Amino acid sequence: MKKWLAVENGFLLAAVCIVIPLLFAGTFIGVADNGDFLRIMGSIGLNYYADEPYEDRFFGYSHALFAYDTFFRGFYPSSQLILVVTARFIGRIFNGDAFDIRVLGALYAALLIAAGYILVKYNKSKSLIIGLLLAILLLFVFFDIAYLAYFNSLFGEPVSHLSLLLTMALGLMLVGQEKPSRKTLVLFFASILFLVCAKTQNAPIGIGFALLGLRYAGLREDRPWRRLAAALSALTVVVSVGMYAAAPKDFKDINIYQTVFFGILNESPDVEGDLEELGLPARLAVLAGTNYFQSDTAIKQNDPSLKADFYDRISHLDVLWFYMKHPGRLIDKMEYAAENGMSIRPYYLGNFEKSEGKPSGALSYAYSGWSEFKRHYVPNELWFIVLVFALYFTAAVWEWVRRPDRKSRVAAELFVLLGLTGIFSFLIPIVGDGQADMGKHLFLFNVVFDMMLVTAVIWIAHQVISLFFLRERNRVAVQ
């Protein structure tokens, strides 16, 4: 009976009771397509129905059903393909006429619940209070509709979200095991690879996790374990580099266009001076402040002359060097990012199907306590973000210093890497995509930031409880 009443089992039951009503029972809730679905749909053999008008297909309404089509009408490299193809084959068994996106949503939900279960089971610190608090925070924050609605969509955000949660859960599970298992180590690196390959912008994250993987090699003394950890770390580096190199040329062109014209040159005090410093012709000044998807630009984005004058002459390294020479400009962009950094979901994409009769772009606010609190009450200013990260890193370093055993230090290093991932995911949209759709591009930052806040609350609670029991023991000893 005591086993069944464990905190992790209570978490499991509560998670199922939250997910089923929100995603699979009653009114369908998803996220409308902004055009990104097409990259995945072309790869895995799905499509929209031909008789659907443009205004119903994009932005305003979500879709539960998709038509089956031929595979590889295009190809977009992403670990998301594995999950979507799996859901596609399962879905076709039950419905050969249309693919129900809720099959994919169920797969995502299972992974979320598994990650939460592992986190609670292996991090409750033999304390009922800590275990309950962790379970409640995970349910309140990461089961919010702003996160869950993405599950019933073809966006890649859930893959980043879930793979990072699983990476942290399995990484902490390894340091919590008396003798870390090889199976858990393989699953840990599999989660890392899914994170790295979810989106091209995640690729550099893999280098940091590969280095940390070498630290996990020291958790056991036997040579096979160390060889396995080293091999998986090396594989992570290779995949990270390959993921970035495999990004489609047109995708890279879009990003660099956005980065320069809708980033550096957007509201620039000296457009022509910036172009000269970047080594670009002055005639491109007419594109300052435009984005790649505008149809009214003075020079079309696919104009052949732009290949020699722009696309072949500029790279993201040039952009990074520009910002390093002009840190004030980078801070300006960071302040803009911070203004959009506390919104988990894109508020311009509708959640409901058109058949529900709701206005185009209508949103669901069921179980949205955390996302709405965060959006309205958590400061969306750069100073606050810097303060949170500074305090977080200070606590992590302090834990590393005061705990000399290897497992505790590896755990602290995992949390440090989580924070570094947050910094990276905050900066990469600025350097990699300008100011385009900033709120959505900061999704991974939101996941990391929320994980950091949950970690901070649990850490503070643990310190308070430890101090209380220490005082109680001292009082009893005196008596």
KETIGU-640457 format. One record per residue: residue in three letters; x, y, z of N, C-alpha, C in turn. Coordinates in pm, whole numbers, plus 32768, in hexadecimal, padded with zeros to 4 digits. Example, Ala and Ser with C-alpha at 12.3 -4.5 7.8 and 13.67 -1.06 7.14 Angstrom:
2
ALA85277DC7830C84CE7E3E830C85287EB6830CSER85057F1F82C485577F9682CA850A80038313
***
This chain:
479
MET80537F8780008000800080008056807D8000LYS80C2807B804E811B80EF80558158810B7FCDLYS817880A07F8381B280B07EFE815080F67EA0TRP80D380CF7EA6806F810C7E4D8051819D7E72LEU806B81C07EF0805282497F1C80CB82A47F0BALA813082737EC481A982C37EAA818583417E5CVAL81D383AB7E7281B7842C7E3481B684227D9BGLU821483D47D64821B83CA7CD2819E838A7C96ASN815E83317CE180E282F47CB0806F83587CB6GLY807083AB7D1D800D84167D23801F84787CB0PHE809D84977C9180BA84ED7C1F808584AF7B9FLEU809B842D7B8D806F83E77B157FD883F27B04LEU7F8F83DC7B6E7EFD83E37B687ECE84707B4AALA7F0984D37B8D7EE1855E7B767F01858A7AE7ALA7F7585607AB47F9D85857A2C7F3A855179C6VAL7F1184D579D47EAF849B79777E2A84E57980CYS7E03850879FA7D83854F7A0E7D8685DD79D4ILE7DFB861779C57E07869C79887E0C869078F0VAL7E5C863478BE7E75862A782E7DF985FD77E1ILE7DB4859A78117D43856277C57CD785CB77AAPRO7CA58614780F7C3D867977F17C6F86EA7796LEU7CED871077A47D1F878177577D37875E76C4LEU7D6C86E976A97D9786C876217D41866175D8PHE7CFF860976227CC1859875DE7C2B858875F6ALA7BF385D376517B6385C9766B7B2486527657GLY7AAE8655761F7A6986D3760B7A9F87227595THR7A9F87A575A17AC887FF75357B5B87EB7511PHE7B7587DE74917C0087CD74637C4E884F7477ILE7CC6884274B07D2088B374C27DA788917483GLY7DD288E474267E5488D573E77E91895E73D2VAL7EE7896A736F7F2389EB734C7F1F89F972B5ALA7EF08A6B72857EE58A8371F67F6E8A8971B4ASP7F708A6671367FEB8A6570E7800F8AF370BCASN808F8B1770C880BE8B97709281108B847013GLY810C8B096FDE81588AE76F6681C58A826F82ASP81EA8A71700282568A157026823089837015PHE81AE8963701B818588D7700F81B3889A6F8BLEU81B788EC6F2381D088B86E9D825688716E92ARG82BA889E6EDE833D885E6ED9833587CE6F08ILE82E887B76F7482DA87306FAA827B86DD6F55MET820E871A6F2A81A986D26EDE81E1869B6E5BGLY823686E96E1B827186BA6D9D82CE86456DB2SER830A863C6E27836985D06E428325854D6E68ILE82B685566EB3827D84DB6EEB81F584B46EB0GLY81CF84F26E41815A84C36DF880D584ED6E31LEU80CA856B6E56804985A36E81802E86216E31ASN7FB0864B6E2E7F8C86C36DE47F0886FA6E18TYR7EEA87746DEE7E6687AD6E087E05877B6D9DTYR7D86878D6DB87D22876A6D547D1987DA6CEDALA7D1087B66C6E7D1F88166C007CB388816BFDASP7C3B88646C2F7BCC88C26C227BC889296C93GLU7C3189336CE17C32898F6D537C708A146D2CPRO7C2B8A846D447C628B076D217CD98B2D6D79TYR7D2C8B866D467DA78BB06D8A7D8B8BE56E16GLU7D268C396E237D0B8C7A6EA47CDD8C176F0FASP7CAD8BA26EE57C878B3C6F467CFC8ADF6F66ARG7D5D8ADC6F0E7DCD8A806F1D7E3A8AB76F77PHE7E528B3A6F727EC28B756FBA7E948BDC7022PHE7EDA8BDD70927ED28C4370FB7E538C3E7151GLY7DDE8C3571147D628C4871607D2E8BCC71A7TYR7D3B8B5771657CFB8ADF719A7D5C8A6A719ESER7D4D8A1672067D9D899C720F7D57892C71C2HIS7D9C88BC71B07D66884C71637D7F87CA71AEALA7D15877A71B97D2286F771F77D43868B7190LEU7D13869D71157D23863670AF7D7486697039PHE7DC9861170057E1C862F6F907E0F85BD6F2CALA7E2085DE6EAD7E1885796E437E9C852F6E36TYR7E9484AE6E167F0D84626DF87F3E84856D6DASP7FC1848A6D5C7FFD84AD6CDB807D845B6CCCTHR80C884736C638143842A6C4A81B684616C9FPHE821284096CC1828784306D0F82EA847F6CB8PHE833B84CE6CFB83B085136CC2838F85696C47ARG832385B76C54830A861F6BF0836D86916C06GLY83AF868C6C76841C86E66C9D845F86A16D12PHE84C886DE6D48850886A16DBD853E870C6E18TYR851787026E978548875D6EFE858587086F6DPRO8609870E6F80864986B96FE5862386E17072SER85E9868470BC85C1869F714685A0861B718ASER85C286117209859C859B7257850485937267GLN84C086017250842E8600725683F3859C71F4LEU8437858571848405852A711E83EE849E7157ILE8446847271B0843A83EC71EA83B783DE7236LEU839784437286831D843F72D682A1844D7280VAL82A584A6721D823084BC71C9821684427171VAL827E84077138826D838F70E68234831D713ATHR8267831071B6823182A97210819C82BE7227ALA8177833A724580E9835A725B8098834371DCARG80D283617169808D835070E8806982BE70D1PHE80C7826570E980AD81D670D4804881A17139ILE805281CD71B67FEF81A4721A7F6681D971F5GLY7F61825871CC7EE2829571A87E9F82527133ARG7EEE822570D47EB381E6705D7E74815F707EILE7EA4811D70E67E68809F71107DD880B4713CPHE7DBE812471817D3A813F71B77CE2818E7156ASN7D2081DC70FE7CD2822E70A07D22823B701EGLY7CFB81EF6FBA7D4281EF6F3B7D1C82626EE1ASP7CB682AF6F087C88831C6EB27CC783A36ED4ALA7CE983B76F537D2484376F7D7D7C84206FF7PHE7DE5847270027E3D846A70767E0A84C870E1ASP7DF0849071567DC284DE71C97E3C850B7218ILE7E52858E72227EC885C572627ECE85A072F6ARG7E5C8577732F7E5B855373BC7EAA84D373D8VAL7EC3848373707F1B840F73827FA8844073A4LEU7FD684A5735B805884E27379805485237402GLY7FE5856774227FD685A774A47FE085437516ALA7FA784CC75017FAD84637568803D8433757CLEU80888429750F811484007518816584687566TYR814F84E67545819385527590816B85507623ALA80EB853F763D80BA854076C780FA84CF7718ALA8108845A76DA814683E9771F81D784097745LEU821F844C76EB82AA8471770782B184DA7776LEU8254853977768252859F77DF8238855F7867ILE81D78506786C81B684C578EB822B846F791BALA826D842B78BE82E183D978E28351842F791CALA836B84A178DB83D484FB790D83B2852D7999GLY8336855579AE830D85857A32831585187A9CTYR82ED84A07A7682F0842F7AD3838084137B02ILE83DE84127AA3846B83FA7AC584A0846A7B1ELEU847E84E67AFB84AE85577B4B847D854F7BDBVAL83FE852D7BED83C885257C75840384AE7CC0LYS8409843B7C80843783C17CC384C783CC7CF2TYR851C84077CA185AB84077CC185DC848A7CFFASN858184E67D1B85AC85667D53855685937DC8LYS851085367E0884BD855D7E7A850B85637EFCSER858D853F7EF685EA85527F6685BA85147FE8LYS857584A27FE08542845C805684EA84B780ACSER84B0851C806E845A857B80B783D385838072LEU836B856780BC82E48570808482C585FD8057ILE82F2866080A482D686EC8081831987117FFDILE839886ED7FED83E0870B7F7183A086C37EFCGLY837F86457F11834085F97EA582BC86347E7ALEU826786587EDA81E686957EB981F7871C7E74LEU8253876C7EA7826987F07E6C829A87E37DDCLEU82F887887DC5832B87747D3D82BC87457CE0ALA826B86E77D0E81FD86B57CBB819A87247C99ILE817787747CFD811787E27CE7814F88487C85LEU81CE886C7C94820A88CE7C3A8211889B7BABLEU8237881D7B99823C87E57B1281B287E57AD2LEU814C87C17B1F80C387BD7AEB8090884A7ACCPHE80B288A97B1E808289327B0C80C889777A97VAL814A89627A8A819789AB7A2781978965799FPHE81C188E8799A81DA88A8791A8161886078DFPHE80F2885C79298076882878F28015889978D0ASP8046891378D47FF8898878AC7FCE897A781AILE7F5A89AF77FA7F2589A277727F8089E4770BALA7FCD8A477733802A8A8876D680928A2576A4TYR80BA89C676F98114895B76D080C788E9768CLEU805A88BE76CA8013884876987FD3885D7610ALA7FA288D575F37F6088EC75727FBC88CE74FCTYR803D88E4750F809F88C674A5809E88317481PHE807787DB74E0807A874A74C7802087247452ASN7FAD876774487F50874C73DA7F6E87A67363SER7FEC87A37338801687F372C6809187B27287LEU80BD87E97218813587B771D581AC881471EAPHE81A4886D724B821788BF726F8281886872B1GLY82FF889272A6836D884872E3838588697374GLU833E88CD73AA835688F8743583488887749BPRO82E4882E749182DA87C474F68355876A74FDVAL839A8757748D840F8700748E847F874074E1SER849487C274D184F78808752384CF880475B6HIS8451881F75D0841B88227658842F879B769DLEU83FF872F765D840086AB769B848C866F76A4SER84DC8683763B85628649763E85B9868C76A8LEU85A6870E76C085F28750772B85C5871F77B4LEU8542871277C8851086DD78488544864F7860LEU854085FB77F78571857378058608856F781DTHR865185C977DB86E185D177F1870085EF7882MET86BB865278BB86D18673794886A5860179A2ALA863285C5798485FE855879D8865E84E279D9LEU868C84B9796486E48445795A87708465798EGLY879E84E079788820850879AD882385057A44LEU87B885347A8487AF85327B16879784A37B49MET875084547AFA873C83C77B1E87C1837D7B24LEU881983997AC4889D83577AC188EF83767B3EVAL88F283F47B67894184177BDD88FD83EA7C5DGLY887C83C87C54883483987CCA883E83037CDDGLN886882BA7C75887482297C7F88F882037CC4GLU88F1819E7D1A896B81707D5D89D1813E7CF7LYS89A080F37C9489F480C67C2689AC80EB7BA5PRO89CF815C7B698989818B7AF18984811F7A84SER890F81107A4788FD80A579E4891E80D67957ARG894E807A7904896E809A787A88F080C0782DLYS8883807B784B88058099780587DC812B781DTHR87E68158789987C381E378B9882182447874LEU88A3821F786D89048275782988E282837795VAL88BD821577558898821A76C7881C826F76B3LEU87B9825F770C873F82B07702875E83447719PHE87BA8360777487E583E9778E881C8429770FPHE887683E476CB88AF841A7651884A841C75DFALA87EC83BD75DD878483C07577872F843E7585SER87118465760286C684E0761A8715855A75ECILE87988558760787EE85C675DA87EB85D17542LEU87F6855F74FE87F78560746B877185907433PHE8703856B74748681859D7448867986347459LEU86B2866774C786B586F774DD870A873D7474VAL87808709745B87DD874473FB87A08748736FCYS875986DE734B872586D072C38696870372B2ALA865B8737731E85D18769731385CA87DE72B2LYS862B883A72BE863188AF726686C388CF724ATHR86DD890C71D98767893071B787A3898A7221GLN875389E4725A87868A4272BD87B289FD733DASN8787897F735287B0893473CA883688EE73B9ALA886788E6733D88DE88947322895688B5737BPRO89798934739089EE895173E489E189257475ILE8966891274A4895188E6752F899388607547GLY8998880F74DE89CF878974ED8A6087877519ILE8AAD87ED74F58B3A87F0751C8B4887F575B4GLY8AF8884975F48AFB885376858AD387D176C9PHE8A6B879076958A40871276D18AA586A276B6ALA8AEA86A976468B528645762A8BC38650768FLEU8BEA86CB76B08C5386DF77158C2586AE779ELEU8BA786C877BE8B728698783E8B6D85FF783EGLY8B5385C477C98B50853377BF8BD384F377E8LEU8C40853877D08CC2850577FA8CCD85037893ARG8C87856078D38C85855F79668C3484E77999TYR8BCA84C279508B7C844D79778BCF83CD796AALA8C3583D079168C8D835B79068CD183387989GLY8CE3839979E18D2683817A608CCC834F7ACFLEU8C4B83397AB18BEF83097B188C0582767B3AARG8C47822F7ADE8C6C81A47AF98CFD818E7AD1GLU8D3C812D7B138DCB81167AFD8DE780B27A8DASP8D8480607A688DA07FF87A068DB48032797AARG8E0C7FF6792F8E33802978AB8DC080277846PRO8D6D7FBD783F8CFD7FBF77DE8CA0803777F0TRP8C848059786E8C2F80CF78898C70814D7852ARG8CEF815F78708D3581D878448D3D81DF77ACARG8D54816E776D8D59816C76DB8CD1819076A0LEU8C67815C76DC8BE0817B76AB8BC3820F76B8ALA8BE1824A772B8BC882D977408C1A832E76E0ALA8C98830876CA8CED8353766E8CBB834675DFALA8C9182D075B78C5D82BA752F8BDD830A7517LEU8B84830A757A8B088355756C8B2283EC7569SER8B84841975B48BA984A775B18BDF84CD7528ALA8C35847774F18C6D8491746C8BFE84917402LEU8BA18434740F8B2F842F73B28ADE84AF73B8THR8ACC84E374308A7F855F74418AC285D473FAVAL8B4785DB74018B91864573BB8B7D86377325VAL8B8C85BE72F18B7E85A672608AF285CA7230VAL8A8E859F727C8A0385BC725589E78651725CSER8A1B869672C08A06872672CD8A3D87717255VAL8AB9874F722E8AF6878E71B98AAA876A713BGLY8A8586EB712F8A3B86BF70B989B286FF70ADMET89708713711F88EB8751711F88F187DF70E8TYR895888297114896588B270E2898888B2704EALA89E2885870258A0C88546F99899B88286F3DALA893E87D76F7388D287A16F1F885D88006F0EALA886188736F4F87F388D36F4187E288FC6EAFPRO876988F86E7A8752891B6DEF878289A86DCELYS87B789B96D5587EE8A3B6D2C87848AA86D32ASP870A8A8C6D0586A38AF46D08867F8B1B6D97PHE86888ABA6DF3866D8AD66E8086D88B356EB8LYS87558B1B6E9587C28B736EC187B48BFE6E85ASP87888C056E0787758C876DC6870B8CD96E0CILE869D8C966E3086318CDC6E7886668D156EFBASN86AF8CC26F4586E08CEE6FC887428D626FBDILE879D8D5D6F5D88008DC86F5387BD8E496F22TYR87588E3D6ECC870D8EB46EA186CB8EF66F1BGLN86868EA36F6B86428ED86FE086A68F167043THR87178ED27053877B8F0070B287B28F8A7090VAL87CB8FA0700F8807901F6FE4879E908C6FD1PHE873B90726F7E86DD90DD6F5A867090F46FC2PHE86479088700885E19099706F861F909370FAGLY86A5909270FE86EC9091717C874A91077187ILE87C290F9715288269163715C87F491E77121LEU87B991E170AA8793925D706487099290708BASN86C0924370D8863B926D7102864892DC716BGLU861C9354714A862793CB71A086BA93F071BBSER871093D0715C879E93F3716A87B1948A715EPRO880A94C571B08824955571A588799579712CASP88B9951770ED890F95327079890F94B67020VAL88A894AA6FCD889694336F7A890B94226F1AGLU892E948B6ED38999947F6E708A1F94626EB3GLY8A37949E6F278AB294826F708AB993F16F9DASP8A4793BB6FC98A43932E6FF18A5C92D36F7ALEU8A2292F56F088A3792A36E8F8ACB92A36E68GLU8B0993176E6F8B9693206E4D8BEA92CC6EACGLU8BCA92D26F2C8C1792846F8E8C0491EE6F79LEU8B8D91C86F498B73913B6F2F8BA9910D6EA8GLY8BDE916D6E598C13914B6DD68BA891376D6DLEU8B39917D6D7D8AC8916F6D228AB191F16CD6PRO8A7F91EA6C5A8A6A92636C0889FD92BD6C42ALA8A0E933E6C2D89B393A26C64892793976C28ARG891B935D6BB1889793546B70883592FF6BC1LEU886992AF6C1B881292586C6C87CD92A56CDDALA87ED93266CEB87B093766D55871893796D4BVAL86E393686CD28651936B6CBE860C92F56D01LEU8659928F6D28861F92186D67862192206DFFALA865C92896E36866492976EC885D892976F06GLY85C492446F6B8544923D6FB084E091DF6F70THR8504919F6F0084A891426EBF84C590B46EEEASN8462905B6EDD847A8FCF6EFD846D8F7B6E7FTYR849A8F016E8784A78EAD6E1184208E8E6DCFPHE83B58E936E1B83338E676DE882DB8EDA6DB6GLN83118F536DB882C78FC46D7F82C18FB86CE7SER82538FE76CB082438FE26C1E8257906A6BDDASP826E90D46C2D8275915B6BF6830191986C03THR836991456C0C83F091796C1B842391B36B97ALA847C92176B9F84B392576B27850691F56AD4ILE854791986B168591912D6AD2855890A96B06LYS852990556AAC84EE8FD66AD685568F7F6B1DGLN85278F366B7E85828EE56BD185CB8E7A6B80ASN858D8E4E6B1385CD8DE96ABE86088E236A3FASP861A8EA86A3D86578EE969C986E38EAE69B2PRO87028E85693787858E47691D87FB8E9E6946SER87EB8F226940885B8F7A6963887F8F7169F7LEU88208F456A4B883C8F3D6ADA889B8EC96AFDLYS88A38E696AA488FD8DF96ABF898E8E2A6ACBALA89BA8E786A678A448EA96A688A558F1E6AC8ASP89ED8F746AD389FA8FED6B2489DE8FD66BB9PHE89998F686BD689738F556C63898A8EC66C95TYR893E8E656C62893F8DDF6C9B89CA8D9E6C9CASP8A1A8DB96C348AA18D7E6C2D8B0B8DD06C75ARG8AE58E446CAA8B498E9D6CE58B3C8EAD6D7DILE8AD88E706DB78ABE8E886E458AA18E036E8ASER8AC78DF86F068AAB8D806F558A888DA96FE3HIS8A5B8D4870328A398D6770BC8AB48D89710ELEU8B288D5B70E48BA48D8271298BBE8E187116ASP8B9D8E4C709F8BAB8EDC70888B4B8F2A70E2VAL8AD48EF470F28A718F34714A8AA18F3371DALEU8AD58EC172068B078EB6728F8B7A8F1772A6TRP8BD48F2372478C448F7F72528C15900F7257PHE8BAD902F720A8B7490B6720B8B4090D87297TYR8AF6907C72D28ABF909773578B2C909C73C1MET8B98905073AF8C079057740E8C4C90DF740ALYS8C4E911C73948C8991A173878C28920E73B2HIS8BA891EE73B78B42925173DE8AEA9216744CPRO8B21920374C48AD391C375308A55920F7556GLY8A579293754389DF92E17561896B92BA7507ARG8989929F748889219274742A88EB91EB7453LEU89459193747F8919910E74AC88BF911A7526ILE88E3917175838890918475FA880691B875D3ASP87FF92127571877E92437541872791D07510LYS8764917574C487199102749086F290A37501MET874A90977564872B904175D686B6907A7627GLU86B090FD7631863F913B767785BC9122762BTYR85C5912575A7854F9106755685269074756BALA858A901B756D856D8F8E7583852D8F78760CALA85608FBF7671852A8FB276F884978FDA76FEGLU8471903E76B183E6906A76AD83898FFB767AASN83C08FA1762883728F3375F183938EAE7634GLY83E68EB3769C841C8E3876D483C98DF2773CMET83598E2A776783088DEB77CE82838DB57799SER82788DAB771581FF8D7276D882228CE776A3ILE81E88C8176DF82088BF876B981D18BD7762FARG81598C077612811A8BE4759281088C5E753APRO80FB8C4874B780E18CB8745B804E8CDF7460TYR80338D57748A7FA88D82749C7F638DA6741ATYR7FA98D9E73AB7F6B8DBD732A7F3D8D3F72E1LEU7F508CCB731D7F288C4D72DE7EB48C10732CGLY7E458BF972E87DCC8BC773297DD98B39735BASN7D858B1673BE7D878A9073F97D158A3673CEPHE7CAB8A6F73927C338A2073787C1F8A0472E3GLU7BD5899972C77BAD897D723D7B4089DF7214LYS7B3589F671937ACE8A5371627A428A217182SER7A31899E718479AD8963719D797689847227GLU79CC89B27281799E89D7730879518A5A7308GLY795A8AA5729979108B22728D794C8B9772D8LYS79C48B8B73047A068BF8734B7A4D8C5572E8PRO7A698CD1730E7AAD8D2F72B37B378CFC728CSER7B648D2672187BEA8D0271EA7C528D33724FGLY7CAF8CDB72747D178D0072D37CF08CF17365ALA7C788CBB73817C4C8CAB740C7CA88C4B7457LEU7CC08C6774D77D1B8C1875287CD38BD4759ASER7D088B6275C57CD58B1D763A7D248B4976B4TYR7CDD8B6977217D1E8B8F779D7D048B29780CALA7CD88AB177E37CC78A4578447D4F8A1D787BTYR7D5B8A1578FC7DD789EE79407E4E8A41790DSER7E3F8AC479137EA78B1E78E37EDD8B777953GLY7ED18B4779CF7EF98B9A7A417F898BC77A3BTRP7FE58B6A7A1C80728B907A1B80928BEC79A6SER80678BC9792F808B8C1978BA80548CA678C2GLU7FDB8CB578F77FA08D3A79027FE18D897974PHE80008D4679E380478D8A7A5080CF8DB97A1FLYS81148D6279DA81998D8479A881928DF87945ARG81328DF478EE81258E5C788881068EE478C4HIS80B18EE7792B80808F67796180CE8F9979DATYR810B8F3F7A2681458F6A7AA681DB8F537AB4VAL82158EF97A6982A58EE67A6F82E68F537A19PRO83448FA07A4E837F900F7A0283BE8FE0797FASN8391901A791083CB8FF8788D843490607867GLU8495906E78C0850090D078AC8587908B78BALEU85EA90BF7875866D907F787186AD907878FBTRP869E90DF794D86DC90E079D186AC906B7A25PHE862B904A7A1985F38FDD7A68862B8F577A3AILE86348F4479B8866B8EC7798386FD8EB779AEVAL874A8F2279A587D78F1D79CF87E08EFB7A64LEU878A8F377AB4878B8F1E7B45876C8E8B7B63VAL87068E547B2286E28DC87B3987558D6B7B15PHE87938D847AA388028D2F7A79887A8D3E7AD7ALA88958DB77B0589058DCC7B6088F08D817BE3LEU88788D8A7C1C885B8D447C98885F8CAD7C84TYR882A8C817C1588268BF27BF588B48BB97BECPHE890C8BFB7BA089948BCB7B9189E18BD27C15THR89C68C387C648A078C447CE789E68BCC7D3FALA89658BA67D43893B8B347D9489778AB27D5EALA897A8AA37CD889B18A297C9D8A458A1A7CBBVAL8A8F8A877CB08B1F8A827CCD8B378A677D61TRP8AE68AA37DB68AF28A8C7E458ADC89F97E67GLU8A7689BC7E298A5D892E7E3D8AD488DA7E0DTRP8B0F89017D9D8B8288B77D678BF888BF7DC8VAL8C1089337DFF8C8389477E568C7288FC7EDAARG8BFA88FF7F128BE888C67F978BD188307F97ARG8BBF87F47F228BA987637F1B8C1D87247ECDPRO8C7C86E77F128CF386B47ECF8CDF86327E83ASP8C7285E67E9E8C6185657E5A8C3F857A7DC7ARG8C6D851E7D738C61852B7CE28BD085367CB3LYS8B7884E37CE88AED84E27CB88AA885687CD2SER8ABD85A17D478A8086227D668AB686907D0BARG8B3786897CEE8B7286EF7C978B4286E07C07VAL8B3386657BD98AFE86517B518A6F86857B49ALA8A20866D7BB3899886A27BB68998873A7BAFALA89F1877A7BFC89FC880C7BF98A24883C7B6EGLU8A7E87F47B2E8AAA88197AA78A38880B7A42LEU89E287A77A57896D87987A00891288117A0BPHE88FF88437A8588AC88BA7A9888EF89377A5EVAL8973893E7A6889BB89AD7A2A89A789AA7992LEU89AF89347959899D892778C8890F894C78A0LEU88AE892D78F58825895878DB881D89EF78D1GLY885E8A35792F885F8AC7792A88A58AFC78AELEU89148ABD7888895B8AE8781089058AD17794THR88B78A657794885A8A4D772687F38ABC771EGLY87C88AEE7792876A8B5E779487A58BDB7758ILE88248BF9777A88678C6E774088728C6076A9PHE889B8BEA767E88AA8BD175F088248BE175A8SER87B98BA775E087368BAC759F86FA8C3875A2PHE872E8C8F75F987028D1B75FB874A8D6B7590LEU87C98D4E7579881A8D9C751B880C8D6D748AILE87F88CEC747587FC8CB773ED878E8CF27393PRO87148D0E73C486B28D4E736B86E08DD8733CILE872C8E1E7390875D8EA3736B87C78E9772FFVAL88298E40731788978E3072B9886E8DDE7240GLY880C8D86725287E88D2A71E7876C8D4B7199ASP87158DA571CC86988DBF718386628E4B7198GLY86B48EA771C786878F3171D786168F3E723CGLN85B78F96721D85468FAD727784C68F6B7244ALA84D58F0C71E884608ECB71AD84228E67720EASP83A18E74722883568E15727983A18DF472FAMET83D18E5A733C842A8E4973AE83EC8DF6741DGLY836D8E0C743B832D8DC374A783328D2D7492LYS83128D00741983128C7073FB83A08C3873FAHIS83FF8C8673C8848A8C5773C284CB8C4E744BLEU848C8C8A74AF84C18C827537847E8C127587PHE843E8BB6754383F88B4A758784578AF975DFLEU84C98ACF75A885268A7F75F6855B8ACE766DPHE856F8B50765B85968BA476CC852D8B9E773AASN84AE8BA3771484428B9A777684468B1677C1VAL845F8AA9777984688A2577BA84D98A267821VAL854F8A5677F885C28A59785285A68AB478C9PHE85708B2A78AF85558B8A791A84F58B4F7980ASP848E8B0A7950842D8ACC79AB846F8A5B79FAMET84C58A0E79BA850D89A47A01856889DF7A6CMET85A78A4F7A4D85FC8A917AB085AB8AC27B28LEU85358AFA7B0D84E18B2B7B7B84B28AB97BD3VAL84888A4A7B95845E89D57BE384D389A17C37THR854A899A7BF885C2896E7C4085DF89C87CB6ALA85D28A4B7CA285EE8AAB7D0D858F8A997D82VAL850E8A867D6684AC8A747DD184CA89F57E20ILE84E789887DD98507890A7E1D858789177E6FTRP85E989597E398668896B7E80865489BD7F01ILE86078A297EF685ED8A7C7F6C859F8A2C7FD5ALA853A89E17FA784EC898F8004854589288049HIS85A088EE7FFD85FB888B8037865588CA80A0GLN86868944808686DA898980E8868D89A88168VAL861189D3815885BE89F581CD85A289798220ILE857F890B81DF8560888F822785DD8859826DSER864E885D822786CC882E826286F1888082DDLEU86DF890382D486FE895B834486A1893F83BAPHE86218926839B85C08909840585E7888A8450PHE8607881F8406862B87A1844886AF87AC8491LEU870A87FD845D8789881284A2877188568529ARG871D88BA852C86FD88FF85A986B788A1860AGLU865E884985D6861787EB862C86798789866DARG86DB8759861C873C86FB86528792874086BDASN87B787BC86A388078808870487B8881F8785ARG8738883B877786E4885387EE86D887D68842VAL86C0876487FC86B686E48844873886C08886ALA87A986DB8841882D86BD887A8847870D88F7VAL881D878C88F8883087E2896D87DE87B189E4GLN8763878489C5870C87538A30874186D18A6B
***
